[in-house]
Amino acid sequence: MKIFNNKNYITKLVLFYLLISVFLLCYTFFQAEITHDGNQFNYYKKYYLIFIFATLFWFLSLFLNDKKKIIVLYFSTTIIFILYFYETLRFYAPEINKSKIMRFISNDTKLAKQIDENSKINIIDELKKTKGIDVVPSVFPQALVKKNLDLFPLGGVSNTTTVFCREGDEYSIYVSDRFGFNNLDKEWSNNNLSWFLVGDSFTQGSCVLQHENFASQIINITKESAISVGMSGNGPLIELATIKEYATHKKPKNILWIYFERNDLEDLKKEKTNFLLMKYMNKDFTQNLLLKQKEIDKKLRKNILIAERELKSRDILKREKIKKFTAFNKIIRLKIVRDKMALDRGLNFGIDPLFKKIILEAKNHINEWGGKLFFVYLPDKERYSSNKANDDNYLKRKEVIKLIKMLNIPIVDVHKDFFMKQDDPLSFYAHRIYGHFNPEGYKKIAELIIKKTK
């Protein structure tokens, strides 16, 4: 046949595109019917249509004359090039912006102000040498989920200078309290605790100074006591565990469950694989962590030493390779383009029923001492940088809000009641490019929380 003539490169290139289309059609079938058991047809039907059309298009193109084939190949290749150029540019844009910001704000006269080449480990080493103090990096419970531990820590190393994170000109460095959280230790001595905050990195205070986080802002505004037990990466199951371990004996009046729409439901997928965390679904289960801080400190310091050795070993090269492969995988699949074209909307397995059970268990547990649970809904920055501000289906917002209302839990909707009323929502995020709030953002949202819960 003519199409297999070695000299006919034009036809061969058309045939190549045809084979790619057939492959993608088969891959779609595999994902839809094998991976997802055919129960996500509404999501995959758009890809069926796209690749069926592409297959027919390239099959019919085989029968065009060479001049028309060249025109088809020219325009098709140009479109593909533009798509991948845009995808690559958008994928690496945040890193480029961060690099520019860090070069602009770097200041060699301050130890806390370092450009990107200096890692958290370098900062810790420098603090130890220059200040002669005990310093540790922040350690997060989420990092321990896959470890088969007989004791699962929910806080960090206690009473120790802790290097947390940086989104801008300086690191967030704080002295942890008696249980390893980001509070002034004296707050635990309050017998009448008014506010108790659970959540992830936002609740911990990424990446601002200690007096600028939610708990400190609430203390400054209300002159009432407040404790935050938030830790970066926490999801619903760890947050339930933290309430049972640290709130029960203090019996606070107001418990703020600070939910972040970007990843809290994803975090739950990992957490529920840990047998010890799942035990917190039992009404009376506890690890008695209040009495085990010395043991917790010992375990965490051991994990820190292991992590530091790994960072300084060749294992870091393996992680870099994995990171590069992940980046390549996302780019080759045009993840950002698909999202912009709304092609990735519709793949919905609903909210894990465990999430409802966790929230209900927390509510019932808090009700036992007469406390009141408030659900604080924090939006993702991408809502405002990707024109999704009015999309209630984005990150299951509508479903989550409906579920919490059904459980009769008061909601502080930060998206609706604060950000949607702002002319420039991004101005409340660190340097407009990072995912967490700047000090002004933490302050304004704390004011909203107080207003909505009083």
Secondary structure, DSSP 8 states (H G I E B T S, - for coil): -GGG-TT-HHHHHHHHHHHHHHHHHHHHHIIIIIISTTTTHHHHHHHHHHHHHHHHHHHHHTTS-HHHHHHHHHHHHHHHHHHHHHHHHHHHHHHHHHHHHHHHH--TTSTT---TTS-HHHHHHHHHHHH---EEE---GGGGTTS--SS---S--TTSEEEEEESSSSEEEEE--TTSSSS-GGGGG-SS--EEEE-SHHHHTTTS-GGGSHHHHHHHHH-S-EEE---TT--HHHHHHHIIIIITTT--SEEEEEEETTTHHHHHHHHTT-HHHHGGGSTT----GGG-HHHHHHHHHHHHHHHHHHHTSTHHHHHHHHHHHHHHHHHHTTHHHHHHTTTTTT------HHHHHHHHHHHHHHHTTT-EEEEEEE--THHHHTT-TT-TTGGGHHHHHHHHHHTT--EEEHHHHTGGG-S-GGGGBGGGTSSSB-HHHHHHHHHHHHHHH-
